[in-house]
Amino acid sequence: MSTTALGAQLTPAQYLAHAVDIAVRNVRNAGGPFGAIVVSADGQVFEGVNRVTANLDPSAHAEVTAIRNACQGLGTFDLTGATLYTSCEPCPMCLATSLWARIDRVYFAADRDDAADAGFDDAVFYRYFEGGPADREIMPVARETLPADQRVAPFTEWNQNSARTEY
């Protein structure tokens, strides 16, 4: 969706109110209570809503969906200059996706405590990334030993590929 559907340039509070509105509508459409919009550097607006249960996709968070829509709509994976407005504080996955997309700024309405009060407690995920080894017991991640040439084979192939797209 473009800014023409929302009208003239809006304030951050107005964009946030819109993200909250689409989250409410999404709940009424069998989706989760999260909505997000990406406003590109040139003012185009792309929406995303949480479709985790509707699509059976644990990565279909509102922020990720909005970022996917913006990238597809703009024909790029680099959203430098864009702003993400989201109805709730981004979880670690959504924040990481924002970083990978090179989003310039993120505004959110409700915070992680508000989400936890509604039954969406991501505290274990925050602890996983912020804490120590004891906090990572929910899903151990370990490096397995492979010969060096095999371990780095994808990177070797990448470096030799003159047709690659840098990112």
C-alpha positions as CSV (number, residue, x, y, z in Angstrom):
1,M,0.0,0.0,0.0
2,S,1.3,3.5,-0.8
3,T,1.2,6.7,1.2
4,T,-1.7,7.9,-0.9
5,A,-3.9,5.4,0.9
6,L,-2.9,6.9,4.2
7,G,-2.9,10.5,3.0
8,A,-0.1,13.0,3.5
9,Q,3.1,12.3,5.5
10,L,2.0,11.3,9.0
11,T,3.7,11.7,12.3
12,P,5.2,8.7,14.1
13,A,2.2,8.6,16.4
14,Q,-0.2,8.5,13.5
15,Y,1.8,5.7,11.8
16,L,1.8,3.8,15.1
17,A,-1.9,4.3,15.5
18,H,-2.3,2.8,12.0
19,A,-0.1,-0.2,13.0
20,V,-2.3,-0.7,16.0
21,D,-5.5,-0.5,13.9
22,I,-4.3,-3.1,11.5
23,A,-3.3,-5.4,14.4
24,V,-6.9,-5.1,15.8
25,R,-8.3,-5.9,12.4
26,N,-6.0,-8.8,12.1
27,V,-7.2,-10.3,15.3
28,R,-10.7,-10.1,13.8
29,N,-9.4,-12.0,10.8
30,A,-8.0,-15.0,12.7
31,G,-4.5,-13.5,13.0
32,G,-2.3,-12.5,15.9
33,P,-2.6,-9.1,17.7
34,F,0.4,-7.5,15.9
35,G,0.6,-5.1,13.1
36,A,3.5,-3.2,11.5
37,I,4.2,-0.8,8.6
38,V,7.4,0.1,6.8
39,V,7.6,3.6,5.5
40,S,10.3,3.7,2.8
41,A,12.8,6.5,2.3
42,D,10.6,7.9,-0.5
43,G,7.4,7.7,1.6
44,Q,5.8,4.4,0.3
45,V,4.0,2.5,3.0
46,F,3.9,-1.3,3.3
47,E,1.8,-3.2,5.8
48,G,2.3,-6.5,7.6
49,V,0.3,-8.4,10.1
50,N,1.0,-11.4,12.3
51,R,-0.1,-14.6,10.4
52,V,1.8,-17.2,12.5
53,T,-1.1,-19.4,13.3
54,A,-3.1,-18.6,10.1
55,N,-0.2,-19.5,7.9
56,L,1.4,-22.1,10.2
57,D,4.6,-20.1,9.9
58,P,6.5,-19.2,13.0
59,S,8.4,-16.4,11.1
60,A,5.2,-14.7,9.9
61,H,5.5,-11.9,12.6
62,A,4.0,-8.6,11.6
63,E,7.4,-6.8,11.3
64,V,8.9,-9.6,9.2
65,T,5.8,-9.6,7.0
66,A,5.9,-5.8,6.5
67,I,9.7,-6.0,5.7
68,R,9.0,-8.8,3.2
69,N,6.3,-6.7,1.6
70,A,8.4,-3.6,1.4
71,C,11.4,-5.5,-0.1
72,Q,9.1,-7.1,-2.7
73,G,7.3,-3.9,-3.4
74,L,10.5,-1.9,-3.8
75,G,12.5,-4.6,-5.5
76,T,15.4,-4.6,-3.0
77,F,16.6,-6.2,0.1
78,D,18.1,-3.0,1.4
79,L,15.6,-0.7,3.1
80,T,18.1,2.0,4.1
81,G,16.2,5.2,4.9
82,A,13.1,3.3,5.9
83,T,11.3,3.4,9.2
84,L,9.4,0.5,10.9
85,Y,6.3,1.3,13.0
86,T,5.0,-1.6,14.9
87,S,2.1,-2.2,17.4
88,C,4.5,-3.9,19.8
89,E,8.2,-3.9,20.7
90,P,9.9,-6.2,18.2
91,C,11.0,-9.6,19.4
92,P,14.7,-10.6,18.8
93,M,13.8,-12.2,15.4
94,C,12.0,-9.1,14.2
95,L,14.7,-6.8,15.5
96,A,17.4,-8.9,13.7
97,T,15.3,-8.8,10.5
98,S,15.1,-5.0,10.8
99,L,18.9,-4.9,11.2
100,W,19.5,-7.2,8.2
101,A,17.1,-5.0,6.1
102,R,19.0,-1.9,7.2
103,I,15.9,-0.2,8.6
104,D,17.0,3.2,9.9
105,R,14.6,3.5,12.8
106,V,12.0,1.5,14.7
107,Y,9.0,2.9,16.7
108,F,6.8,0.7,18.7
109,A,3.6,1.2,20.8
110,A,3.2,-1.6,23.4
111,D,6.3,-3.0,25.0
112,R,7.4,-6.6,25.9
113,D,5.7,-6.4,29.3
114,D,2.4,-5.5,27.7
115,A,2.8,-8.4,25.3
116,A,3.6,-10.7,28.2
117,D,0.5,-9.6,30.1
118,A,-1.5,-10.7,27.1
119,G,0.1,-14.1,27.0
120,F,3.0,-13.4,24.5
121,D,5.9,-13.7,26.9
122,D,9.2,-13.5,24.8
123,A,11.3,-13.2,28.0
124,V,13.0,-16.6,27.4
125,F,14.1,-15.4,23.9
126,Y,15.5,-12.1,25.2
127,R,17.3,-14.0,28.0
128,Y,18.7,-16.5,25.3
129,F,20.5,-13.6,23.5
130,E,21.3,-11.4,26.5
131,G,22.3,-14.1,29.0
132,G,24.9,-16.7,29.5
133,P,25.2,-20.4,28.6
134,A,22.6,-21.4,31.3
135,D,20.0,-19.2,29.4
136,R,20.7,-21.1,26.2
137,E,19.6,-24.5,27.5
138,I,16.2,-24.2,25.8
139,M,18.0,-24.9,22.5
140,P,21.7,-25.7,22.5
141,V,23.7,-24.5,19.6
142,A,27.0,-26.2,19.0
143,R,29.7,-26.1,16.3
144,E,30.5,-29.6,14.9
145,T,34.0,-30.2,13.7
146,L,34.4,-30.6,9.9
147,P,37.6,-30.4,7.8
148,A,38.4,-26.7,7.2
149,D,37.9,-26.9,3.4
150,Q,34.5,-28.5,3.8
151,R,33.5,-26.1,6.6
152,V,34.2,-23.0,4.5
153,A,33.2,-24.5,1.1
154,P,30.1,-22.3,0.7
155,F,32.2,-19.2,1.4
156,T,34.9,-20.3,-1.0
157,E,32.3,-20.8,-3.7
158,W,30.8,-17.4,-2.9
159,N,34.1,-15.6,-3.2
160,Q,34.8,-17.3,-6.5
161,N,31.4,-16.4,-7.9
162,S,31.8,-13.2,-10.0
163,A,28.0,-13.0,-10.5
164,R,27.1,-12.8,-6.8
165,T,25.0,-10.0,-5.4
166,E,26.8,-8.4,-2.4
167,Y,24.7,-7.7,0.7
